[in-house]
């Protein structure tokens, strides 16, 4: 699982993945506090995430285990929107 902050949208008129209605977002990898790392991913949005939200992503072969991504050439997917991270009894991140 990878944490990231949604920083933008990626638009492509020609895609080989054959996923109808696919929305791709630009996601900057971050730590549990929301501090970004300048390490970007283009990820298939499966949960309706938006700019400025912290998200959880799956990457590589585990990413292709959903009905929507099975046997598709998708490297990264957004599979959750983070509401809260509690670390050692203290709030590290809150939406």
C-alpha positions as CSV (number, residue, x, y, z in Angstrom):
1,X,0.0,0.0,0.0
2,X,1.3,3.4,-0.9
3,X,0.2,6.8,0.5
4,X,-0.1,9.8,-1.9
5,X,-1.7,13.2,-2.3
6,X,-3.8,13.9,-5.4
7,X,-2.2,16.8,-7.3
8,X,-4.0,16.8,-10.6
9,X,-5.7,15.0,-13.4
10,X,-4.2,13.1,-16.4
11,X,-6.2,13.2,-19.7
12,X,-5.6,10.7,-22.5
13,X,-7.8,10.3,-25.5
14,X,-6.1,7.1,-26.6
15,X,-5.8,4.3,-24.0
16,X,-5.0,0.6,-24.3
17,X,-6.6,-0.5,-21.0
18,X,-10.1,-0.9,-22.3
19,X,-11.7,0.4,-19.1
20,X,-14.8,2.4,-19.9
21,X,-15.1,5.7,-18.0
22,X,-11.6,5.4,-16.5
23,X,-10.4,8.5,-14.7
24,X,-6.6,8.9,-14.1
25,X,-5.1,11.2,-11.4
26,X,-1.6,12.5,-10.8
27,X,-0.6,11.4,-7.3
28,X,2.5,12.5,-5.4
29,X,3.8,9.9,-3.0
30,X,3.7,11.2,0.6
31,X,4.4,10.1,4.2
32,X,1.8,9.5,6.9
33,X,1.8,13.2,7.8
34,X,0.9,14.3,4.2
35,X,4.4,15.6,3.4
36,X,5.0,15.0,-0.3
37,X,8.1,13.4,-1.8
38,X,8.2,14.6,-5.4
39,X,7.7,11.0,-6.6
40,X,4.7,11.0,-8.9
41,X,2.3,8.2,-10.1
42,X,-0.5,8.2,-12.7
43,X,-3.2,6.1,-11.0
44,X,-6.6,4.8,-12.0
45,X,-9.1,6.4,-9.7
46,X,-11.5,3.7,-8.4
47,X,-13.0,5.6,-5.5
48,X,-13.8,9.2,-6.7
49,X,-10.8,10.9,-5.2
50,X,-10.2,14.6,-5.8
51,X,-7.3,17.2,-5.7
52,X,-5.7,17.6,-2.3
53,X,-7.0,14.3,-0.9
54,X,-4.6,11.8,0.7
55,X,-5.2,8.4,-1.0
56,X,-4.1,4.8,-0.6
57,X,-2.8,3.2,-3.8
58,X,-2.0,-0.4,-4.9
59,X,0.8,-0.9,-7.4
60,X,2.0,-3.7,-9.6
61,X,0.3,-7.2,-9.7
62,X,-1.7,-6.8,-6.5
63,X,-3.3,-3.7,-8.2
64,X,-4.8,-6.0,-10.9
65,X,-6.9,-8.1,-8.5
66,X,-10.1,-6.0,-8.7
67,X,-12.9,-6.8,-11.2
68,X,-12.2,-3.5,-13.0
69,X,-8.4,-4.0,-13.3
70,X,-8.1,-7.8,-13.8
71,X,-5.8,-8.6,-16.8
72,X,-5.5,-4.9,-17.6
73,X,-2.2,-2.9,-18.1
74,X,-2.7,-0.8,-15.0
75,X,0.3,-0.1,-12.8
76,X,-1.3,1.9,-10.0
77,X,-4.8,2.3,-8.7
78,X,-6.4,4.5,-6.0
79,X,-8.2,2.1,-3.8
80,X,-9.1,4.3,-0.8
81,X,-9.4,7.9,0.5
82,X,-7.6,8.5,3.8
83,X,-9.8,10.1,6.5
84,X,-7.4,9.6,9.5
85,X,-4.1,8.2,10.4
86,X,-3.5,7.4,14.1
87,X,0.1,6.7,14.9
88,X,1.1,5.7,18.4
89,X,-2.1,7.1,19.8
90,X,-1.7,10.5,18.2
91,X,-3.2,11.9,15.0
92,X,-0.6,12.0,12.3
93,X,-3.1,13.0,9.6
94,X,-6.8,14.1,9.5
95,X,-8.8,15.0,6.5
